[in-house]
Amino acid sequence: MTIHRINPCKRWSDITVFNGTAYFVEVPESDLSADIQGQLAQIFDQAEAALAKIDSDKSRILSATIYITDFANVAALNEVWDAWFPEGTAPSRACVKAELANPDYLVEIAFTVAAGSKFP
């Protein structure tokens, strides 16, 4: 089976697809001064762009691991999260408190997704 690596560099690939399953991670990129909801909006916009690259969409997200720096932000995270997913399509999820690589990141999300038919 082929492993598809989208935009690989020395340290990571933007998306890795194997056997119809895609893996990618998103962090806020455009405005690190934003609050948790603003950073999540950036992550979700980026995730939708990544999903389009693999012929998929947010209803096909299988699992998400959310890394958050402060559990005080969980209620705000849940508000944005619940609004983003169509009813009945929320994936399995873990939420972990962590120190992230950039101290301005409030959240980082690792996604596991069912890729579209272009990626068998």
N, CA, C and O atoms as a DFTB+ gen file, in Angstrom:
480 C
 N C O
     1  1       0.834      -1.185       0.000
     2  2       0.000       0.000       0.000
     3  2       0.879       1.249       0.000
     4  3       1.948       1.281       0.611
     5  1       0.409       2.251      -0.687
     6  2       1.160       3.491      -0.821
     7  2       0.911       4.402       0.372
     8  3      -0.214       4.524       0.858
     9  1       1.975       5.035       0.831
    10  2       1.862       6.094       1.829
    11  2       1.950       7.412       1.070
    12  3       2.942       7.676       0.391
    13  1       0.920       8.232       1.184
    14  2       0.901       9.551       0.542
    15  2       1.313      10.587       1.578
    16  3       0.719      10.666       2.653
    17  1       2.320      11.375       1.258
    18  2       2.764      12.454       2.145
    19  2       2.552      13.768       1.403
    20  3       3.128      13.993       0.338
    21  1       1.728      14.621       1.972
    22  2       1.410      15.898       1.340
    23  2       2.274      16.986       1.968
    24  3       2.269      17.184       3.183
    25  1       3.016      17.684       1.113
    26  2       3.951      18.743       1.533
    27  2       4.950      18.250       2.584
    28  3       5.061      18.842       3.657
    29  1       5.677      17.167       2.279
    30  2       6.660      16.696       3.256
    31  2       7.868      17.626       3.321
    32  3       8.272      18.213       2.318
    33  1       8.424      17.745       4.495
    34  2       9.700      18.424       4.680
    35  2      10.547      17.526       5.574
    36  3      10.147      16.403       5.878
    37  1      11.688      17.999       5.988
    38  2      12.590      17.158       6.773
    39  2      11.966      16.704       8.104
    40  3      12.197      15.579       8.547
    41  1      11.176      17.583       8.735
    42  2      10.684      17.300      10.079
    43  2       9.272      16.720      10.121
    44  3       8.947      15.992      11.059
    45  1       8.414      17.022       9.128
    46  2       7.045      16.514       9.129
    47  2       6.440      16.630       7.739
    48  3       7.010      17.250       6.842
    49  1       5.275      16.020       7.582
    50  2       4.432      16.203       6.401
    51  2       3.173      16.907       6.865
    52  3       2.712      16.692       7.986
    53  1       2.615      17.752       6.003
    54  2       1.370      18.427       6.388
    55  2       0.260      17.412       6.639
    56  3      -0.508      17.538       7.593
    57  1       0.187      16.406       5.771
    58  2      -0.814      15.343       5.900
    59  2      -0.147      14.039       5.471
    60  3       0.608      14.011       4.500
    61  1      -0.430      12.970       6.195
    62  2       0.022      11.640       5.808
    63  2      -1.212      10.763       5.658
    64  3      -2.064      10.710       6.546
    65  1      -1.298      10.067       4.510
    66  2      -2.454       9.212       4.240
    67  2      -1.956       7.790       3.983
    68  3      -1.051       7.569       3.178
    69  1      -2.562       6.838       4.679
    70  2      -2.238       5.426       4.474
    71  2      -3.513       4.611       4.608
    72  3      -4.265       4.758       5.571
    73  1      -3.741       3.752       3.626
    74  2      -4.868       2.823       3.678
    75  2      -6.204       3.549       3.914
    76  3      -7.057       3.065       4.657
    77  1      -6.373       4.714       3.273
    78  2      -7.628       5.447       3.360
    79  2      -7.813       6.287       4.608
    80  3      -8.859       6.910       4.789
    81  1      -6.805       6.310       5.472
    82  2      -6.883       7.107       6.697
    83  2      -5.820       8.191       6.649
    84  3      -4.661       7.931       6.324
    85  1      -6.229       9.408       6.977
    86  2      -5.317      10.555       6.943
    87  2      -5.041      11.042       8.360
    88  3      -5.879      10.939       9.256
    89  1      -3.847      11.570       8.526
    90  2      -3.392      12.081       9.821
    91  2      -2.792      13.460       9.593
    92  3      -1.957      13.637       8.706
    93  1      -3.214      14.440      10.393
    94  2      -2.601      15.755      10.313
    95  2      -2.813      16.500      11.621
    96  3      -3.689      16.162      12.417
    97  1      -1.991      17.519      11.820
    98  2      -2.034      18.331      13.036
    99  2      -2.169      19.787      12.626
   100  3      -1.541      20.234      11.666
   101  1      -2.985      20.518      13.354
   102  2      -3.136      21.951      13.091
   103  2      -2.856      22.745      14.358
   104  3      -3.247      22.364      15.461
   105  1      -2.162      23.867      14.161
   106  2      -1.911      24.857      15.208
   107  2      -2.352      26.209      14.647
   108  3      -2.427      26.369      13.429
   109  1      -2.641      27.175      15.503
   110  2      -3.007      28.497      14.975
   111  2      -1.812      29.107      14.258
   112  3      -0.683      29.031      14.742
   113  1      -2.065      29.712      13.103
   114  2      -0.951      30.247      12.321
   115  2      -1.041      31.727      12.030
   116  3      -0.009      32.362      11.815
   117  1      -2.240      32.311      12.014
   118  2      -2.343      33.688      11.532
   119  2      -2.356      34.738      12.635
   120  3      -1.880      35.852      12.419
   121  1      -2.890      34.413      13.819
   122  2      -2.982      35.414      14.887
   123  2      -2.809      34.740      16.238
   124  3      -3.769      34.250      16.834
   125  1      -1.571      34.723      16.710
   126  2      -1.301      34.067      17.990
   127  2      -1.724      34.901      19.194
   128  3      -1.663      34.428      20.329
   129  1      -2.151      36.132      18.955
   130  2      -2.652      36.946      20.063
   131  2      -4.131      36.671      20.327
   132  3      -4.687      37.179      21.301
   133  1      -4.772      35.875      19.474
   134  2      -6.193      35.566      19.622
   135  2      -6.446      34.725      20.871
   136  3      -5.568      33.999      21.340
   137  1      -7.674      34.840      21.402
   138  2      -8.067      33.995      22.530
   139  2      -8.306      32.569      22.037
   140  3      -8.126      32.285      20.853
   141  1      -8.707      31.679      22.927
   142  2      -8.871      30.275      22.578
   143  2      -9.855      30.105      21.422
   144  3      -9.618      29.293      20.528
   145  1     -10.946      30.854      21.427
   146  2     -11.928      30.710      20.356
   147  2     -11.380      31.216      19.023
   148  3     -11.670      30.639      17.975
   149  1     -10.598      32.281      19.059
   150  2      -9.967      32.780      17.844
   151  2      -8.930      31.813      17.303
   152  3      -8.828      31.621      16.092
   153  1      -8.159      31.205      18.195
   154  2      -7.177      30.215      17.745
   155  2      -7.865      28.968      17.199
   156  3      -7.390      28.373      16.231
   157  1      -8.973      28.570      17.806
   158  2      -9.712      27.424      17.283
   159  2     -10.302      27.733      15.915
   160  3     -10.313      26.865      15.043
   161  1     -10.789      28.941      15.710
   162  2     -11.323      29.323      14.398
   163  2     -10.239      29.184      13.335
   164  3     -10.509      28.709      12.232
   165  1      -9.026      29.592      13.658
   166  2      -7.903      29.441      12.721
   167  2      -7.639      27.965      12.439
   168  3      -7.477      27.562      11.287
   169  1      -7.598      27.170      13.494
   170  2      -7.336      25.735      13.346
   171  2      -8.414      25.083      12.492
   172  3      -8.104      24.276      11.617
   173  1      -9.670      25.421      12.735
   174  2     -10.757      24.799      11.971
   175  2     -10.732      25.238      10.507
   176  3     -11.018      24.434       9.620
   177  1     -10.398      26.492      10.245
   178  2     -10.249      26.940       8.848
   179  2      -9.138      26.157       8.151
   180  3      -9.305      25.703       7.019
   181  1      -8.008      26.003       8.834
   182  2      -6.880      25.256       8.278
   183  2      -7.244      23.785       8.095
   184  3      -6.862      23.167       7.101
   185  1      -7.985      23.224       9.057
   186  2      -8.392      21.819       8.962
   187  2      -9.303      21.615       7.752
   188  3      -9.184      20.610       7.052
   189  1     -10.206      22.553       7.503
   190  2     -11.083      22.414       6.340
   191  2     -10.283      22.454       5.038
   192  3     -10.608      21.740       4.089
   193  1      -9.248      23.279       4.989
   194  2      -8.373      23.312       3.808
   195  2      -7.628      21.987       3.665
   196  3      -7.490      21.474       2.555
   197  1      -7.148      21.432       4.770
   198  2      -6.455      20.140       4.733
   199  2      -7.416      19.038       4.290
   200  3      -7.048      18.185       3.482
   201  1      -8.616      19.050       4.801
   202  2      -9.608      18.047       4.427
   203  2      -9.905      18.092       2.932
   204  3     -10.058      17.049       2.297
   205  1      -9.985      19.286       2.372
   206  2     -10.237      19.429       0.933
   207  2      -9.106      18.801       0.124
   208  3      -9.347      18.238      -0.944
   209  1      -7.879      18.891       0.624
   210  2      -6.735      18.314      -0.090
   211  2      -6.799      16.795      -0.174
   212  3      -6.196      16.189      -1.059
   213  1      -7.529      16.186       0.745
   214  2      -7.628      14.725       0.756
   215  2      -9.041      14.261       0.386
   216  3      -9.439      13.140       0.700
   217  1      -9.790      15.138      -0.285
   218  2     -11.121      14.787      -0.769
   219  2     -12.021      14.329       0.376
   220  3     -12.724      13.325       0.259
   221  1     -11.996      15.072       1.485
   222  2     -12.766      14.703       2.659
   223  2     -13.444      15.945       3.223
   224  3     -13.360      17.025       2.638
   225  1     -14.107      15.789       4.347
   226  2     -14.729      16.928       5.021
   227  2     -14.846      16.626       6.508
   228  3     -14.549      15.513       6.942
   229  1     -15.277      17.612       7.290
   230  2     -15.260      17.476       8.750
   231  2     -16.193      16.381       9.267
   232  3     -16.002      15.896      10.383
   233  1     -17.194      15.981       8.487
   234  2     -18.070      14.893       8.920
   235  2     -17.351      13.548       8.888
   236  3     -17.862      12.560       9.415
   237  1     -16.159      13.504       8.268
   238  2     -15.388      12.262       8.138
   239  2     -14.208      12.206       9.117
   240  3     -13.355      11.324       9.016
   241  1     -14.163      13.144      10.057
   242  2     -13.123      13.100      11.088
   243  2     -13.460      11.955      12.037
   244  3     -14.556      11.899      12.594
   245  1     -12.512      11.050      12.214
   246  2     -12.715       9.871      13.040
   247  2     -12.361      10.116      14.501
   248  3     -13.035       9.639      15.413
   249  1     -11.291      10.866      14.695
   250  2     -10.771      11.074      16.047
   251  2      -9.984      12.379      16.090
   252  3      -9.391      12.793      15.094
   253  1      -9.987      13.012      17.240
   254  2      -9.185      14.219      17.438
   255  2      -8.573      14.180      18.828
   256  3      -9.235      13.836      19.807
   257  1      -7.295      14.539      18.895
   258  2      -6.635      14.731      20.184
   259  2      -6.353      16.213      20.305
   260  3      -5.624      16.793      19.500
   261  1      -6.940      16.813      21.319
   262  2      -6.814      18.253      21.545
   263  2      -5.817      18.468      22.667
   264  3      -5.958      17.923      23.762
   265  1      -4.805      19.273      22.374
   266  2      -3.813      19.647      23.376
   267  2      -4.116      21.093      23.748
   268  3      -4.095      21.978      22.892
   269  1      -4.393      21.327      25.009
   270  2      -4.796      22.647      25.473
   271  2      -3.895      23.047      26.649
   272  3      -3.531      22.206      27.471
   273  1      -3.545      24.310      26.719
   274  2      -2.597      24.743      27.750
   275  2      -3.256      25.060      29.083
   276  3      -2.580      25.108      30.111
   277  1      -4.579      25.280      29.081
   278  2      -5.262      25.685      30.307
   279  2      -6.678      25.119      30.307
   280  3      -7.487      25.476      29.451
   281  1      -6.978      24.252      31.245
   282  2      -8.315      23.661      31.305
   283  2      -9.403      24.692      31.590
   284  3     -10.586      24.393      31.421
   285  1      -9.037      25.882      32.011
   286  2     -10.028      26.947      32.183
   287  2     -10.658      27.325      30.842
   288  3     -11.722      27.943      30.807
   289  1      -9.997      26.950      29.732
   290  2     -10.512      27.263      28.389
   291  2     -11.395      26.162      27.795
   292  3     -11.839      26.292      26.654
   293  1     -11.658      25.094      28.532
   294  2     -12.406      23.976      27.974
   295  2     -13.837      24.369      27.615
   296  3     -14.331      23.952      26.567
   297  1     -14.508      25.145      28.436
   298  2     -15.891      25.545      28.117
   299  2     -15.931      26.341      26.816
   300  3     -16.813      26.118      25.986
   301  1     -14.995      27.260      26.627
   302  2     -14.939      28.044      25.391
   303  2     -14.584      27.148      24.213
   304  3     -15.130      27.315      23.122
   305  1     -13.679      26.203      24.417
   306  2     -13.334      25.232      23.378
   307  2     -14.570      24.451      22.968
   308  3     -14.853      24.312      21.778
   309  1     -15.311      23.937      23.951
   310  2     -16.490      23.128      23.654
   311  2     -17.550      23.917      22.881
   312  3     -18.234      23.359      22.024
   313  1     -17.685      25.191      23.176
   314  2     -18.665      26.026      22.473
   315  2     -18.342      26.091      20.977
   316  3     -19.228      25.920      20.140
   317  1     -17.083      26.338      20.649
   318  2     -16.669      26.422      19.244
   319  2     -16.715      25.035      18.603
   320  3     -17.170      24.888      17.469
   321  1     -16.251      24.036      19.316
   322  2     -16.239      22.657      18.825
   323  2     -17.654      22.208      18.455
   324  3     -17.884      21.703      17.356
   325  1     -18.595      22.396      19.378
   326  2     -19.969      21.948      19.148
   327  2     -20.602      22.657      17.947
   328  3     -21.381      22.052      17.211
   329  1     -20.276      23.916      17.751
   330  2     -20.840      24.677      16.627
   331  2     -20.219      24.254      15.288
   332  3     -20.862      24.378      14.246
   333  1     -18.993      23.764      15.309
   334  2     -18.288      23.437      14.070
   335  2     -18.775      22.137      13.437
   336  3     -18.838      22.031      12.212
   337  1     -19.118      21.160      14.253
   338  2     -19.514      19.856      13.713
   339  2     -21.006      19.802      13.416
   340  3     -21.820      20.247      14.225
   341  1     -21.369      19.247      12.237
   342  2     -22.783      18.996      11.969
   343  2     -23.334      18.006      13.003
   344  3     -22.605      17.139      13.485
   345  1     -24.589      18.133      13.333
   346  2     -25.225      17.256      14.320
   347  2     -24.963      15.788      13.986
   348  3     -25.152      15.352      12.851
   349  1     -24.526      15.038      14.991
   350  2     -24.322      13.606      14.836
   351  2     -23.001      13.195      14.202
   352  3     -22.799      12.013      13.921
   353  1     -22.083      14.156      13.966
   354  2     -20.820      13.799      13.302
   355  2     -19.592      14.017      14.179
   356  3     -18.471      13.868      13.694
   357  1     -19.762      14.357      15.433
   358  2     -18.600      14.596      16.293
   359  2     -17.769      13.314      16.405
   360  3     -18.316      12.229      16.604
   361  1     -16.454      13.446      16.277
   362  2     -15.578      12.265      16.356
   363  2     -15.289      11.881      17.808
   364  3     -15.671      12.588      18.740
   365  1     -14.616      10.759      17.977
   366  2     -14.079      10.467      19.305
   367  2     -13.029      11.531      19.593
   368  3     -12.436      12.094      18.673
   369  1     -12.804      11.801      20.868
   370  2     -11.957      12.945      21.199
   371  2     -11.283      12.746      22.544
   372  3     -11.858      12.181      23.474
   373  1     -10.050      13.224      22.624
   374  2      -9.329      13.305      23.888
   375  2      -8.886      14.752      24.051
   376  3      -8.553      15.420      23.072
   377  1      -8.883      15.226      25.271
   378  2      -8.439      16.593      25.551
   379  2      -7.378      16.505      26.640
   380  3      -7.646      16.056      27.754
   381  1      -6.171      16.941      26.297
   382  2      -5.017      16.775      27.166
   383  2      -4.431      18.154      27.486
   384  3      -4.236      18.975      26.590
   385  1      -4.155      18.396      28.753
   386  2      -3.452      19.622      29.123
   387  2      -1.973      19.405      28.852
   388  3      -1.388      18.409      29.278
   389  1      -1.367      20.370      28.122
   390  2       0.023      20.202      27.719
   391  2       0.714      21.552      27.567
   392  3       0.072      22.575      27.330
   393  1       2.027      21.530      27.709
   394  2       2.843      22.673      27.338
   395  2       3.162      22.504      25.854
   396  3       3.715      21.481      25.450
   397  1       2.816      23.504      25.040
   398  2       2.995      23.394      23.598
   399  2       4.312      24.016      23.166
   400  3       4.914      24.788      23.913
   401  1       4.759      23.682      21.966
   402  2       6.070      24.100      21.469
   403  2       6.233      25.612      21.428
   404  3       7.316      26.127      21.709
   405  1       5.173      26.324      21.083
   406  2       5.209      27.784      21.064
   407  2       4.381      28.275      22.251
   408  3       3.212      27.907      22.364
   409  1       4.943      29.088      23.132
   410  2       4.197      29.526      24.316
   411  2       2.970      30.381      23.991
   412  3       2.134      30.605      24.867
   413  1       2.845      30.865      22.748
   414  2       1.662      31.627      22.355
   415  2       0.511      30.738      21.890
   416  3      -0.618      31.212      21.763
   417  1       0.781      29.456      21.635
   418  2      -0.293      28.531      21.278
   419  2      -1.129      28.244      22.523
   420  3      -0.592      27.938      23.588
   421  1      -2.428      28.346      22.378
   422  2      -3.340      27.944      23.448
   423  2      -3.892      26.547      23.201
   424  3      -4.372      25.884      24.121
   425  1      -3.816      26.106      21.935
   426  2      -4.417      24.827      21.554
   427  2      -3.740      24.282      20.287
   428  3      -3.265      25.040      19.441
   429  1      -3.712      22.980      20.186
   430  2      -3.198      22.257      19.019
   431  2      -4.078      21.018      18.880
   432  3      -4.457      20.417      19.886
   433  1      -4.406      20.630      17.654
   434  2      -5.285      19.476      17.465
   435  2      -4.670      18.509      16.449
   436  3      -4.263      18.909      15.358
   437  1      -4.611      17.230      16.831
   438  2      -4.193      16.149      15.934
   439  2      -5.453      15.432      15.456
   440  3      -6.260      14.971      16.263
   441  1      -5.612      15.344      14.130
   442  2      -6.803      14.760      13.523
   443  2      -6.483      13.421      12.862
   444  3      -5.414      13.242      12.279
   445  1      -7.426      12.486      12.962
   446  2      -7.417      11.244      12.194
   447  2      -8.715      11.252      11.385
   448  3      -9.801      11.421      11.938
   449  1      -8.587      11.067      10.065
   450  2      -9.707      11.315       9.160
   451  2      -9.836      10.189       8.130
   452  3      -8.836       9.618       7.694
   453  1     -11.076       9.879       7.749
   454  2     -11.309       8.997       6.607
   455  2     -11.087       9.832       5.348
   456  3     -11.841      10.766       5.074
   457  1     -10.060       9.496       4.593
   458  2      -9.749      10.229       3.365
   459  2     -10.740       9.848       2.270
   460  3     -11.418       8.824       2.355
   461  1     -10.809      10.685       1.245
   462  2     -11.693      10.419       0.118
   463  2     -11.151       9.331      -0.788
   464  3     -10.074       8.782      -0.550
   465  1     -11.912       9.025      -1.834
   466  2     -11.605       7.907      -2.720
   467  2     -10.325       8.087      -3.528
   468  3      -9.819       7.121      -4.100
   469  1      -9.790       9.313      -3.585
   470  2      -8.529       9.544      -4.302
   471  2      -7.327       8.991      -3.555
   472  3      -6.225       8.911      -4.098
   473  1      -7.553       8.607      -2.294
   474  2      -6.467       8.116      -1.431
   475  2      -6.834       6.752      -0.860
   476  3      -7.216       6.644       0.306
   477  1      -6.717       5.708      -1.686
   478  2      -7.093       4.356      -1.219
   479  2      -6.129       3.821      -0.177
   480  3      -6.306       2.705       0.312
